[in-house]
Amino acid sequence: MKGKIRYFGTDGIRQKADAFTPGFIQAITLGIVRYLGNARETADGMERPVKVLLGGDTRESTEWILRNFEEALETVGIDHGNVGVLPTPAINYAFYQMGYDLAIDVTASHNPATDNGIKIFERGDSIGGLEAVMPGGVGFKGTGTTSSGQDLSHEIKKYPFGVKLSQAGVNAIENALENETGFDVGVVEFAEDLHADAKSRYLDHLKDYLEHIGPTTISDRQKPDFSKLKIGLDCADGATSVVAREIFEYFGAKVEVIHDDSSYGENINKNCGSTHLESLIQLVKEKQLDFGAAFDGDGDRCLMVDADGTVIDGDDMVACIANYLGLPKVAVTIMANKGLLNWSKETGVELVMTDVGDQNVSAKMREDGILLGGEQSGHIILPGESMGDGILTALVMTKIYSETLARKQSEDQLILGYEAIQKAKAEEKEGVKSESTSSTDSGNVTLKSICSMLKKLPQTIKNQPVSHALKQVFRTNAEVAEEFIRQQTKELEKLNWSLNIRASGTEELVRVTIWGDDPERIRAKADEITEKLTLLEDLI
């Protein structure tokens, strides 16, 4: 018996771009109306129309999908505005700040340009916790201490954010999609250029956040200074192209930017961005930059590379930021590197594990009062935030690097001063003048060194393209999938290795991840398992 089609995956709706027909978009709009209604009651008891903010990434299809949404929203009498190209976190922040009830973000994130998708955000409670990580700051949900014993009992600083659409909203839309329907109702005109306003609000938020976050007291807060840093940025020809250079230069960094075409087209994520780090690594090495940051198409994730090309992933960044802020616990997914378990034991930072997906991480953080969480893929949910923000993550990591470098240079100056005094005394006593020498080196601060608290275990990830039918078998944990996973796990347990096999929530893939003690052997084993996977196609 054929089951009900599920359109929403782990990150909204995602499919081939040409599947977003006008009828499909009209049905989504109908579901939104059924969920939200057409009007909201104001503080004085009057009614106002529901307002929806639109935006998206740089895919060619995003432009016409947004147009179709505008027409559908007008048809059902919902006020709307379109901010055009902006990162997902910017749309999520701006719609709440600007008084909208819902945001529709047209993006397929890190997927190729031939795909597209929809992320929907609704108004949620303000997210507390930014000042919770500072002495004299505030405690999340009232009280507590950091892993270093620091008191967290103060007033919470809050930022208003949207949250991903509730299950009730998802159900309303999926029910409407079961029977695509056209409309014949009144039109409400609503035209306004909102891009500059939304972008400005987002940039102001980034500036304010960076001045506040850190293990400093209120009086110590000031604008971070990145003027000594040379940084490479890869914008994936996506939505971060409109903000990345501007915000890093605001803090004084010298930046080299690649793949920053913000026009609608087909280049988004094409051999660039966080899923293809080769060009960023080349840029950082050739230009002798301190490090680089790469974003995905919609800007909700970030991966970084050190000066020598070493990749710094989400696990590294979670450990680094938790250490910087002195946090007592963090949320990570079951796909996190197993080295985090050893890091947790050594530092006393509690690891709270969730299922894969930033939505699951965010939900667990809110449920348990956890300030920091993330995924290996680069979705990092920072204190006070409701979702991953690639730009903000890169800025926070840059701040940690900058402060570490400044502290190292200050220590070096003290050592140099002491050595100079001792040398002068020796020269005066012996009547000789020796050549200047120094036992210090201020150049040994690297992105890799500030993440050195995490010692990773060898790991390999193999993405196996599969049919939609086989993906659904693994997505629903059907008996054939469970038996396959049981057999493979039993074999690897003999080697004291760990295995995870799961369907991608956004692509027609099954991912095989193995953790072990021998990089070459685990890669070979992953190849072997994916070959066995393909044989299952005949059984479906």
C-alpha distance (Angstrom), angle and dihedral (degrees) to the residues before:
residue distance angle dihedral
M1 . . .
K2 3.80 . .
G3 3.81 113.3 .
K4 3.76 127.6 -141.8
I5 3.80 114.1 -76.9
R6 3.80 113.0 -110.8
Y7 3.80 110.6 -149.4
F8 3.80 97.6 176.2
G9 3.79 117.2 76.6
T10 3.79 130.8 176.1
D11 3.80 91.0 -60.1
G12 3.79 108.2 31.0
I13 3.80 123.5 -84.0
R14 3.79 116.7 -23.2
Q15 3.82 128.3 172.2
K16 3.79 143.2 120.4
A17 3.79 110.2 -40.9
D18 3.80 95.1 -122.0
A19 3.83 89.5 60.8
F20 3.82 88.9 72.8
T21 3.79 94.0 86.5
P22 3.82 121.1 169.8
G23 3.81 88.4 -104.3
F24 3.80 91.5 51.6
I25 3.81 90.9 51.0
Q26 3.81 91.7 45.9
A27 3.80 89.1 53.9
I28 3.81 91.2 51.2
T29 3.79 88.7 50.3
L30 3.80 90.9 50.4
G31 3.81 89.4 52.2
I32 3.80 90.0 51.9
V33 3.81 91.0 51.5
R34 3.80 91.3 49.4
Y35 3.79 89.6 50.6
L36 3.82 100.8 41.4
G37 3.78 102.7 23.2
N38 3.81 121.0 -139.8
A39 3.78 98.6 -81.9
R40 3.79 144.1 38.8
E41 3.79 127.7 -149.7
T42 3.81 114.3 -118.5
A43 3.81 127.2 -142.8
D44 3.82 91.1 -95.3
G45 3.81 93.1 53.3
M46 3.81 95.4 -101.3
E47 3.79 125.2 124.7
R48 3.79 127.4 -117.5
P49 3.80 129.3 -175.5
V50 3.79 118.4 -94.5
K51 3.82 110.3 -101.1
V52 3.81 125.5 -145.2
L53 3.82 126.2 -169.6
L54 3.81 118.8 -149.1
G55 3.79 129.5 -160.0
G56 3.77 141.8 133.6
D57 3.78 150.9 162.4
T58 3.80 132.5 -66.8
R59 3.82 102.1 -85.2
E60 3.79 115.2 131.2
S61 3.81 88.6 -125.6
T62 3.82 92.3 52.7
E63 3.80 90.6 70.4
W64 3.82 95.7 57.2
I65 3.81 94.1 37.6
L66 3.81 88.7 55.9
R67 3.82 89.1 48.9
N68 3.79 90.7 52.4
F69 3.80 90.4 49.5
E70 3.80 90.4 51.7
E71 3.80 90.6 53.2
A72 3.82 93.1 46.0
L73 3.82 93.0 47.9
E74 3.80 91.6 48.8
T75 3.79 89.7 50.3
V76 3.81 93.5 57.0
G77 3.79 94.1 42.4
I78 3.82 99.7 -108.7
D79 3.81 117.9 146.1
H80 3.77 112.2 -127.8
G81 3.77 145.3 172.0
N82 3.80 131.7 -159.0
V83 3.83 120.2 -143.6
G84 3.80 93.6 -178.2
V85 3.81 118.0 -151.8
L86 3.80 113.7 14.6
P87 3.82 134.1 133.0
T88 3.79 116.3 -92.2
P89 3.84 93.2 -112.2
A90 3.81 89.6 53.1
I91 3.81 91.9 52.5
N92 3.80 90.9 46.3
Y93 3.81 92.2 51.0
A94 3.80 98.0 39.9
F95 3.82 99.6 49.2
Y96 3.81 91.2 58.0
Q97 3.81 93.3 44.4
M98 3.80 92.1 48.2
G99 3.79 95.8 52.0
Y100 3.80 101.4 -105.2
D101 3.80 122.5 145.7
L102 3.79 98.3 -145.8
A103 3.80 139.8 12.8
I104 3.79 125.8 -148.8
D105 3.80 112.3 -160.7
V106 3.81 114.0 -167.9
T107 3.80 106.3 -152.5
A108 3.78 142.7 116.3
S109 3.80 91.9 -152.1
H110 3.83 109.8 -148.2
N111 3.83 95.4 -2.7
P112 3.83 120.5 112.2
A113 3.81 121.9 -85.7
T114 3.81 92.3 -100.3
D115 3.81 89.4 67.5
N116 3.77 128.8 66.5
G117 3.76 137.8 177.3
I118 3.78 148.4 177.5
K119 3.79 129.9 -115.6
I120 3.79 115.6 -170.4
F121 3.81 124.7 -160.3
E122 3.79 128.6 -171.1
R123 3.78 131.7 -170.6
G124 3.79 114.4 -76.6
D125 3.77 136.2 171.9
S126 3.79 118.2 -70.7
I127 3.77 110.3 -87.9
G128 3.81 112.2 -119.8
G129 3.73 128.8 -158.2
L130 3.81 114.6 73.6
E131 3.78 95.9 111.9
A132 3.78 90.6 38.0
V133 3.76 89.1 86.9
M134 3.79 96.7 57.8
P135 3.80 133.3 78.8
G136 3.79 105.7 -106.6
G137 3.78 86.9 18.1
V138 3.76 127.5 103.1
G139 3.77 141.4 -71.7
F140 3.79 120.9 -125.1
K141 3.81 106.8 -110.9
G142 3.78 91.1 -2.9
T143 3.79 115.3 -59.7
G144 3.77 146.2 19.3
T145 3.78 144.0 103.9
T146 3.79 135.8 -103.2
S147 3.80 123.1 -116.7
S148 3.81 87.6 -92.1
G149 3.81 93.1 53.8
Q150 3.79 95.9 -101.6
D151 3.83 114.5 157.3
L152 3.79 117.2 -112.8
S153 3.81 103.7 -175.2
H154 3.77 110.1 123.8
E155 3.80 146.3 92.7
I156 3.81 115.5 -54.2
K157 3.80 122.5 -122.0
K158 3.79 108.1 -140.8
Y159 3.77 135.0 -160.9
P160 3.81 119.8 -162.9
F161 3.79 112.1 -121.5
G162 3.74 138.0 165.7
V163 3.78 121.8 -119.3
K164 3.77 129.2 -142.6
L165 3.79 114.2 -84.8
S166 3.81 113.8 -77.2
Q167 3.79 122.3 -114.0
A168 3.81 88.9 -105.5
G169 3.80 89.2 57.9
V170 3.79 91.8 45.9
N171 3.81 90.5 51.3
A172 3.81 92.1 49.9
I173 3.81 91.6 52.9
E174 3.80 95.3 44.0
N175 3.79 90.5 49.6
A176 3.80 89.3 52.7
L177 3.81 90.8 48.1
E178 3.79 89.6 56.9
N179 3.81 86.8 70.6
E180 3.80 113.5 25.6
T181 3.79 108.4 -145.6
G182 3.80 135.7 -171.4
F183 3.79 124.0 -142.4
D184 3.77 139.3 -134.8
V185 3.79 107.6 -172.0
G186 3.79 137.6 120.3
V187 3.79 122.4 -63.1
V188 3.80 123.4 -126.0
E189 3.78 115.2 -159.7
F190 3.79 115.0 -141.7
A191 3.76 118.3 163.9
E192 3.79 125.5 166.0
D193 3.80 136.9 142.5
L194 3.78 100.9 -122.0
H195 3.79 103.1 160.1
A196 3.81 96.5 93.5
D197 3.80 92.7 45.1
A198 3.81 94.5 49.1
K199 3.81 92.5 44.1
S200 3.81 91.9 49.4
R201 3.80 92.3 50.6
Y202 3.79 90.8 49.6
L203 3.81 93.8 48.6
D204 3.81 90.3 48.8
H205 3.79 88.7 52.3
L206 3.81 91.8 51.7
K207 3.81 91.2 49.9
D208 3.79 93.4 47.8
Y209 3.79 92.9 45.9
L210 3.78 94.6 51.1
E211 3.80 92.0 50.1
H212 3.81 90.9 52.0
I213 3.78 105.8 41.1
G214 3.77 119.1 86.9
P215 3.80 144.3 67.0
T216 3.80 92.5 -70.3
T217 3.77 135.5 112.3
I218 3.79 123.0 -109.3
S219 3.81 92.4 -101.9
D220 3.81 91.7 52.9
R221 3.80 94.8 59.3
Q222 3.75 115.7 118.2
K223 3.78 141.1 141.6
P224 3.83 109.3 -67.4
D225 3.80 114.9 -117.3
F226 3.81 116.5 -136.8
S227 3.81 94.9 165.0
K228 3.82 93.5 118.6
L229 3.79 93.3 54.3
K230 3.80 132.4 92.0
I231 3.79 110.7 -159.3
G232 3.79 135.1 -177.9
L233 3.81 120.4 -145.6
D234 3.82 127.7 -165.7
C235 3.81 110.6 -166.3
A236 3.83 95.8 -176.0
D237 3.84 88.8 -128.4
G238 3.78 83.2 -79.2
A239 3.78 142.6 114.4
T240 3.82 97.5 -57.8
S241 3.81 87.6 65.8
V242 3.82 89.2 85.3
V243 3.82 96.6 55.3
A244 3.83 113.6 17.6
R245 3.81 101.5 83.8
E246 3.80 93.0 41.1
I247 3.80 96.8 53.3
F248 3.81 96.0 44.4
E249 3.80 91.6 47.7
Y250 3.82 89.2 48.8
F251 3.80 87.4 64.6
G252 3.81 90.9 47.9
A253 3.80 101.7 -103.5
K254 3.78 120.9 149.0
V255 3.79 102.6 -128.7
E256 3.78 137.1 -165.0
V257 3.81 110.2 -162.7
I258 3.80 127.4 -164.6
H259 3.81 132.5 179.9
D260 3.81 93.6 20.7
D261 3.81 102.0 142.7
S262 3.81 105.5 140.6
S263 3.81 96.7 -176.1
Y264 3.80 121.0 107.4
G265 3.79 110.3 -92.9
E266 3.80 147.5 108.5
N267 3.82 102.8 -78.6
I268 3.80 99.6 85.6
N269 3.85 111.0 128.0
K270 3.82 90.1 -7.4
N271 3.81 104.5 147.7
C272 3.78 89.6 -34.1
G273 3.78 143.9 78.4
S274 3.79 128.3 45.1
T275 3.82 93.8 -31.4
H276 3.83 93.9 53.5
L277 3.80 111.1 37.5
E278 3.81 97.6 167.1
S279 3.81 97.3 98.9
L280 3.81 92.8 45.6
I281 3.80 91.4 50.4
Q282 3.81 89.1 50.4
L283 3.82 91.4 48.9
V284 3.81 93.8 49.3
K285 3.80 92.4 49.3
E286 3.81 97.6 42.8
K287 3.81 94.5 46.1
Q288 3.83 92.4 39.6
L289 3.79 91.8 -127.0
D290 3.79 124.8 173.8
F291 3.80 91.9 -120.1
G292 3.79 143.4 -43.6
A293 3.80 139.6 -126.4
A294 3.80 127.1 -149.6
F295 3.80 125.6 -162.7
D296 3.78 132.5 -164.5
G297 3.79 125.9 -119.1
D298 3.79 97.4 -80.7
G299 3.80 98.0 30.4
D300 3.80 102.7 -119.6
R301 3.79 94.3 119.8
C302 3.78 137.6 47.0
L303 3.79 137.0 -168.7
M304 3.79 122.8 -173.9
V305 3.80 137.2 -154.4
D306 3.79 128.7 -150.6
A307 3.80 124.9 -131.0
D308 3.81 90.0 -92.4
G309 3.81 93.4 49.5
T310 3.81 97.6 -99.7
V311 3.81 110.1 151.9
I312 3.82 116.6 -124.3
D313 3.80 108.1 -158.2
G314 3.79 135.4 -173.1
D315 3.80 94.2 -83.1
D316 3.82 90.5 54.8
M317 3.79 91.5 48.9
V318 3.81 94.9 48.0
A319 3.82 90.3 53.1
C320 3.81 92.5 44.5
I321 3.81 95.4 48.7
A322 3.82 93.1 42.9
N323 3.80 89.2 52.5
Y324 3.82 91.9 47.2
L325 3.80 93.2 50.8
G326 3.81 97.2 36.8
L327 3.80 94.2 -126.2
P328 3.82 122.2 -178.2
K329 3.81 96.7 -144.0
V330 3.79 142.8 5.3
A331 3.81 135.6 -162.8
V332 3.81 120.0 -126.3
T333 3.80 134.2 162.0
I334 3.78 130.8 -106.6
M335 3.82 86.9 -103.3
A336 3.81 93.0 64.8
N337 3.80 117.9 120.1
K338 3.80 110.7 -88.3
G339 3.80 88.9 -128.3
L340 3.80 86.0 79.7
L341 3.81 88.4 70.4
N342 3.81 90.4 60.2
W343 3.82 90.4 44.2
S344 3.79 89.2 52.5
K345 3.81 92.1 52.2
E346 3.80 92.7 47.3
T347 3.82 96.8 46.7
G348 3.79 101.8 31.7
V349 3.81 91.1 -125.2
E350 3.80 107.8 144.3
L351 3.81 116.5 -125.8
V352 3.80 114.8 -145.0
M353 3.81 110.3 -165.6
T354 3.81 124.7 -148.3
D355 3.78 136.9 176.6
V356 3.80 117.1 -88.3
G357 3.80 117.4 -74.2
D358 3.78 134.0 72.0
Q359 3.81 88.8 -115.4
N360 3.81 89.4 62.2
V361 3.80 91.2 47.0
S362 3.81 91.8 49.5
A363 3.81 92.5 47.8
K364 3.81 91.9 51.0
M365 3.79 91.5 48.2
R366 3.79 91.7 53.9
E367 3.80 92.3 43.9
D368 3.82 95.8 50.1
G369 3.81 100.4 30.3
I370 3.82 93.6 -112.6
L371 3.80 115.7 163.4
L372 3.81 101.4 -159.2
G373 3.78 134.6 36.0
G374 3.75 141.4 149.1
E375 3.76 154.3 153.1
Q376 3.78 130.6 -107.2
S377 3.81 88.2 -116.6
G378 3.81 90.3 69.3
H379 3.80 104.0 -94.2
I380 3.82 99.8 138.1
I381 3.81 118.4 178.7
L382 3.79 106.4 -157.8
P383 3.82 128.4 -158.6
G384 3.79 109.7 -71.8
E385 3.82 93.9 15.1
S386 3.81 128.1 109.5
M387 3.81 98.1 -154.6
G388 3.77 143.8 13.0
D389 3.80 116.4 -68.5
G390 3.80 115.6 -171.1
I391 3.80 96.3 -166.2
L392 3.80 93.1 48.7
T393 3.80 92.2 46.1
A394 3.81 90.9 53.0
L395 3.81 90.5 47.7
V396 3.81 92.7 51.3
M397 3.81 91.5 48.3
T398 3.80 88.9 48.6
K399 3.80 90.3 51.4
I400 3.81 90.9 51.8
Y401 3.81 90.2 48.6
S402 3.81 92.4 47.0
E403 3.81 93.8 49.2
T404 3.81 91.6 46.2
L405 3.80 90.5 50.7
A406 3.81 92.5 47.9
R407 3.80 91.1 48.7
K408 3.82 91.2 49.1
Q409 3.79 92.4 49.0
S410 3.80 90.9 48.4
E411 3.79 90.3 51.6
D412 3.80 89.8 47.9
Q413 3.79 91.0 52.9
L414 3.79 90.4 53.6
I415 3.79 90.6 49.6
L416 3.80 92.1 45.7
G417 3.79 90.3 49.5
Y418 3.79 91.6 51.3
E419 3.82 91.7 46.2
A420 3.81 91.2 49.1
I421 3.80 91.6 52.9
Q422 3.80 92.1 48.1
K423 3.79 91.8 46.5
A424 3.81 92.4 49.4
K425 3.78 90.5 51.2
A426 3.81 91.3 50.1
E427 3.81 92.5 48.0
E428 3.77 91.7 48.9
K429 3.78 90.8 49.9
E430 3.82 95.1 45.9
G431 3.78 97.4 33.6
V432 3.82 93.2 -127.7
K433 3.81 135.1 112.7
S434 3.79 115.8 -140.9
E435 3.78 128.5 -162.0
S436 3.79 116.4 -89.3
T437 3.78 113.3 -93.7
S438 3.75 133.8 171.2
S439 3.76 133.2 -163.9
T440 3.79 91.6 -156.9
D441 3.79 133.4 86.3
S442 3.79 118.9 -168.2
G443 3.77 90.8 -173.9
N444 3.80 96.6 76.0
V445 3.81 95.7 86.8
T446 3.80 106.9 105.2
L447 3.77 135.2 162.7
K448 3.78 86.6 -111.0
S449 3.81 91.8 53.8
I450 3.81 94.6 53.5
C451 3.82 88.0 54.6
S452 3.81 94.5 44.4
M453 3.82 93.6 109.5
L454 3.83 87.9 80.8
K455 3.80 115.1 73.4
K456 3.79 105.8 -168.2
L457 3.77 126.7 -148.0
P458 3.82 118.2 -131.0
Q459 3.80 109.2 -84.7
T460 3.78 137.4 174.4
I461 3.80 130.9 -167.6
K462 3.80 121.6 -160.7
N463 3.82 119.6 -169.4
Q464 3.80 111.0 -154.8
P465 3.84 117.4 -166.0
V466 3.81 109.0 -135.0
S467 3.77 139.4 172.1
H468 3.78 118.2 -86.5
A469 3.81 88.5 -111.8
L470 3.82 93.7 56.3
K471 3.79 91.6 44.4
Q472 3.81 89.1 55.0
V473 3.81 90.1 51.1
F474 3.81 89.8 59.6
R475 3.78 94.4 36.9
T476 3.81 91.9 56.3
N477 3.83 94.3 39.2
A478 3.78 91.4 -122.6
E479 3.80 117.4 -171.0
V480 3.81 94.2 -100.9
A481 3.82 90.3 53.8
E482 3.80 93.6 46.9
E483 3.81 91.4 50.2
F484 3.82 91.9 48.2
I485 3.82 91.4 50.5
R486 3.82 91.2 46.2
Q487 3.80 92.1 53.9
Q488 3.80 94.6 47.9
T489 3.81 93.6 44.1
K490 3.80 92.5 50.9
E491 3.79 90.7 54.3
L492 3.81 93.9 49.1
E493 3.80 94.5 45.8
K494 3.81 87.7 67.2
L495 3.82 86.8 63.9
N496 3.81 92.4 44.8
W497 3.81 89.0 -114.9
S498 3.81 128.2 138.3
L499 3.81 127.3 -131.0
N500 3.78 136.7 -166.0
I501 3.81 124.4 -176.8
R502 3.79 118.4 -178.5
A503 3.79 141.9 151.7
S504 3.79 117.1 -107.9
G505 3.78 113.1 -109.8
T506 3.81 93.0 -144.6
E507 3.83 108.8 29.2
E508 3.82 139.2 42.1
L509 3.80 91.5 -98.9
V510 3.78 141.2 112.6
R511 3.81 112.6 -146.8
V512 3.79 121.8 -145.7
T513 3.81 115.5 -163.7
I514 3.81 124.1 -176.9
W515 3.80 129.3 -175.8
G516 3.81 117.9 -164.8
D517 3.79 146.3 130.5
D518 3.81 100.5 -92.2
P519 3.84 119.9 56.3
E520 3.81 95.6 -159.7
R521 3.80 95.0 47.2
I522 3.81 94.7 47.7
R523 3.82 90.3 49.8
A524 3.80 89.8 52.0
K525 3.80 90.9 47.8
A526 3.82 91.2 50.2
D527 3.82 89.6 53.1
E528 3.79 89.6 50.1
I529 3.81 93.3 50.6
T530 3.81 93.8 48.1
E531 3.81 89.5 51.8
K532 3.80 88.5 54.4
L533 3.81 88.4 48.9
T534 3.78 91.9 60.9
L535 3.81 90.0 56.2
L536 3.80 89.0 62.0
E537 3.81 89.7 67.0
D538 3.82 89.0 78.5
L539 3.81 90.9 55.4
I540 3.81 95.7 54.5
